[in-house]
Amino acid sequence: MATRNLPKPPAASPWKPAGARAQQREAKRNAVLQTAARLFNERGYHATSLDDIAEQLHVSKPTLYYYVKSKDDILLECVRTALGMMQQGIDEVRRAGGSAIDQLMACMRIYSRIVTMDFGMCVIRIGEDPLPAPRRKELRRLKAGIDGEFRRLIADGIAEGSLAPCDPKMAAFVLAGALSWIGRWYRPDGGLDPDAIADQSIALLMAGVQQRDPSPRRIPKKPAVRKSK
Amino acid sequence: MATRNLPKPPAASPWKPAGARAQQREAKRNAVLQTAARLFNERGYHATSLDDIAEQLHVSKPTLYYYVKSKDDILLECVRTALGMMQQGIDEVRRAGGSAIDQLMACMRIYSRIVTMDFGMCVIRIGEDPLPAPRRKELRRLKAGIDGEFRRLIADGIAEGSLAPCDPKMAAFVLAGALSWIGRWYRPDGGLDPDAIADQSIALLMAGVQQRDPSPRRIPKKPAVRKSK
């Protein structure tokens, strides 16, 4: 993808300069990935063929091979891109600093926004499972990194006194789980605004669903189960 | 599967009575479903063949066909059974009565326990997507029923004053989403007890992760996002 700094060809040339060509290629490759992600999310990974993707883009399957190696390659790129966006967002929050609770909420917001986008939805709906072992491992490592960031922020929040004492591992699962689920039920045409979904989900997870009394009552450690058969 | 009340054959008969045969058939069918569910959850639906399932059970593939019609049929039964267990549990909670918040917590407990079991995990990891449209529709209807129960209990909880005012639809997504996610990360051999997972998740969702001050501070409606790129 690295484009050398070639001298510009004469203005009359019917070929575009190398830089522009590379840019155009990148834009086309991105269109392939985006279209594929949308189809994977709508129909499922196994139910989507390269022919389906080519058809949506009005190109032939051989044309697709100019931009991607295989269906696996496409999925890998979609998931990797989304996880990369999450990690980049978290890194920026980290660099900006501030209290752990504010950083945590900012990261939750980034996470919940990304899972409503095509690539992010792929992380939740398809994931790494269909890929061969080395690829699965790579993506799981990226996911574990993001999970680690949430755990770290939760531990920091407990330390600074803004979060209630809890097991950061469990809390990270609960927070990221609830937010991940958005990627399962969200419909771009469903009439719910992704920002509003993020706001409401984060508010619920931060404050809990229970009414806060002036004298907060303790949640029983073992909720009473009625004859759970 | 209905077995008539036939008179018992003479004691010397090498054939078992019809009732016992039906019972045994049911037990074997259940073993097929359970084994299949475990393989689906471990390897994925598409990566699991009927041959794999037969091999695990030390039987031939033709033997499997005596108990199930197809792989689709197996998945349908696994998901349907788990959703049926959830609905049945919720019905029992409902019949037992009590405050809406206690009922909600009891239902959350049932839900979170079922998603750590083979069939319940199938609901979360595989779901209805690989199935043909009429089956998908049937399972989505069952899911929508469970979602409706959560929404109803949340609305009742707000009405009785035990839950903080919120959109019951969003809250149901957040609660069921966080609990569903357990089915994605839970490993039977992972050293975490399913009951402890349920307890901690429910406590976190009820009370939120934020520290409760003596004078509860409001969660800002729009959390500050730092330069979210």
Boltz contact constraints between the chains, C-beta under 6 A:
constraints:
  - contact:
      token1: [A, 44]
      token2: [B, 129]
      max_distance: 6.0
  - contact:
      token1: [A, 46]
      token2: [B, 46]
      max_distance: 6.0
  - contact:
      token1: [A, 92]
      token2: [B, 227]
      max_distance: 6.0
  - contact:
      token1: [A, 92]
      token2: [B, 229]
      max_distance: 6.0
  - contact:
      token1: [A, 93]
      token2: [B, 226]
      max_distance: 6.0
  - contact:
      token1: [A, 96]
      token2: [B, 226]
      max_distance: 6.0
  - contact:
      token1: [A, 105]
      token2: [B, 223]
      max_distance: 6.0
  - contact:
      token1: [A, 106]
      token2: [B, 225]
      max_distance: 6.0
  - contact:
      token1: [A, 106]
      token2: [B, 226]
      max_distance: 6.0
  - contact:
      token1: [A, 109]
      token2: [B, 223]
      max_distance: 6.0
  - contact:
      token1: [A, 109]
      token2: [B, 225]
      max_distance: 6.0
  - contact:
      token1: [A, 129]
      token2: [B, 44]
      max_distance: 6.0
  - contact:
      token1: [A, 162]
      token2: [B, 211]
      max_distance: 6.0
  - contact:
      token1: [A, 163]
      token2: [B, 209]
      max_distance: 6.0
  - contact:
      token1: [A, 163]
      token2: [B, 211]
      max_distance: 6.0
  - contact:
      token1: [A, 164]
      token2: [B, 211]
      max_distance: 6.0
  - contact:
      token1: [A, 170]
      token2: [B, 200]
      max_distance: 6.0
  - contact:
      token1: [A, 171]
      token2: [B, 204]
      max_distance: 6.0
  - contact:
      token1: [A, 171]
      token2: [B, 209]
      max_distance: 6.0
  - contact:
      token1: [A, 174]
      token2: [B, 178]
      max_distance: 6.0
  - contact:
      token1: [A, 174]
      token2: [B, 201]
      max_distance: 6.0
  - contact:
      token1: [A, 174]
      token2: [B, 204]
      max_distance: 6.0
  - contact:
      token1: [A, 177]
      token2: [B, 178]
      max_distance: 6.0
  - contact:
      token1: [A, 177]
      token2: [B, 181]
      max_distance: 6.0
  - contact:
      token1: [A, 178]
      token2: [B, 174]
      max_distance: 6.0
  - contact:
      token1: [A, 178]
      token2: [B, 177]
      max_distance: 6.0
  - contact:
      token1: [A, 178]
      token2: [B, 178]
      max_distance: 6.0
  - contact:
      token1: [A, 180]
      token2: [B, 181]
      max_distance: 6.0
  - contact:
      token1: [A, 181]
      token2: [B, 177]
      max_distance: 6.0
  - contact:
      token1: [A, 181]
      token2: [B, 180]
      max_distance: 6.0
  - contact:
      token1: [A, 199]
      token2: [B, 222]
      max_distance: 6.0
  - contact:
      token1: [A, 200]
      token2: [B, 170]
      max_distance: 6.0
  - contact:
      token1: [A, 201]
      token2: [B, 174]
      max_distance: 6.0
  - contact:
      token1: [A, 202]
      token2: [B, 223]
      max_distance: 6.0
  - contact:
      token1: [A, 203]
      token2: [B, 219]
      max_distance: 6.0
  - contact:
      token1: [A, 204]
      token2: [B, 171]
      max_distance: 6.0
  - contact:
      token1: [A, 204]
      token2: [B, 174]
      max_distance: 6.0
  - contact:
      token1: [A, 206]
      token2: [B, 208]
      max_distance: 6.0
  - contact:
      token1: [A, 206]
      token2: [B, 210]
      max_distance: 6.0
  - contact:
      token1: [A, 206]
      token2: [B, 219]
      max_distance: 6.0
  - contact:
      token1: [A, 207]
      token2: [B, 208]
      max_distance: 6.0
  - contact:
      token1: [A, 207]
      token2: [B, 210]
      max_distance: 6.0
  - contact:
      token1: [A, 207]
      token2: [B, 219]
      max_distance: 6.0
  - contact:
      token1: [A, 208]
      token2: [B, 206]
      max_distance: 6.0
  - contact:
      token1: [A, 208]
      token2: [B, 207]
      max_distance: 6.0
  - contact:
      token1: [A, 208]
      token2: [B, 208]
      max_distance: 6.0
  - contact:
      token1: [A, 209]
      token2: [B, 163]
      max_distance: 6.0
  - contact:
      token1: [A, 209]
      token2: [B, 171]
      max_distance: 6.0
  - contact:
      token1: [A, 210]
      token2: [B, 206]
      max_distance: 6.0
  - contact:
      token1: [A, 210]
      token2: [B, 207]
      max_distance: 6.0
  - contact:
      token1: [A, 211]
      token2: [B, 162]
      max_distance: 6.0
  - contact:
      token1: [A, 211]
      token2: [B, 163]
      max_distance: 6.0
  - contact:
      token1: [A, 211]
      token2: [B, 164]
      max_distance: 6.0
  - contact:
      token1: [A, 212]
      token2: [B, 216]
      max_distance: 6.0
  - contact:
      token1: [A, 216]
      token2: [B, 212]
      max_distance: 6.0
  - contact:
      token1: [A, 219]
      token2: [B, 203]
      max_distance: 6.0
  - contact:
      token1: [A, 219]
      token2: [B, 206]
      max_distance: 6.0
  - contact:
      token1: [A, 219]
      token2: [B, 207]
      max_distance: 6.0
  - contact:
      token1: [A, 222]
      token2: [B, 199]
      max_distance: 6.0
  - contact:
      token1: [A, 223]
      token2: [B, 105]
      max_distance: 6.0
  - contact:
      token1: [A, 223]
      token2: [B, 109]
      max_distance: 6.0
  - contact:
      token1: [A, 223]
      token2: [B, 202]
      max_distance: 6.0
  - contact:
      token1: [A, 225]
      token2: [B, 106]
      max_distance: 6.0
  - contact:
      token1: [A, 225]
      token2: [B, 109]
      max_distance: 6.0
  - contact:
      token1: [A, 226]
      token2: [B, 93]
      max_distance: 6.0
  - contact:
      token1: [A, 226]
      token2: [B, 96]
      max_distance: 6.0
  - contact:
      token1: [A, 226]
      token2: [B, 106]
      max_distance: 6.0
  - contact:
      token1: [A, 227]
      token2: [B, 92]
      max_distance: 6.0
  - contact:
      token1: [A, 228]
      token2: [B, 110]
      max_distance: 6.0
